């Protein structure tokens, strides 16, 4: 068989094969382009959120993985049930009234854990900050920027302010505020944490109970009015009392 005969026989088959793969290749190309555009936009949005882990592509992927695995209603409900039956039966918070109205919308990333605040007022954040500062003075606790939030936002540590080793550390950062949305991260006794979540005042931190993070670490929503502000201050006080049991 000469070359012309080979081409005459096999060329139509090659053309048919290319035609059959062209839609698939085009679909993959379009899908890849759309995903790339979404990923770049989402990454840039995520980078604008203050605090949390260093902002790079690896931690961006990790943040989405945390959100997919842990920030689901079934997972959260099981975790809250676990808190309610924890062997530590201490309760410092007491019963809370249910939070009224719809829950805030969480940002679409697991880390940093943030929400879209409802009726957020910087004046309320000032009151929360003053309350935390007063607690630091009353109990001689270390007050500094938050290690867990990349030194953004005020934090209260389970360390003495006059300690010879007064450098803030990751484990002791048990209460801090987020200036961007007015929310608070605070560690509580497990059953107090369950009360906060059951009554709609917050949700568990997705990685609570892992490594140096307390099982009762919760994300408390920003208050919308003075009545809710008083509830948030009660939760903070319970967090301070818990912190005093973890002093270094």
Beta strands, then each sheet from edge to edge (+ up, - down):
strand 1: 105-106
strand 2: 115-116
strand 3: 141-145
strand 4: 154-160
strand 5: 173-177
strand 6: 184-187
strand 7: 202-204
strand 8: 217-220
sheet 1: 1+ 2-
sheet 2: 3+ 4- 5+ 6- 8+ 7-
end
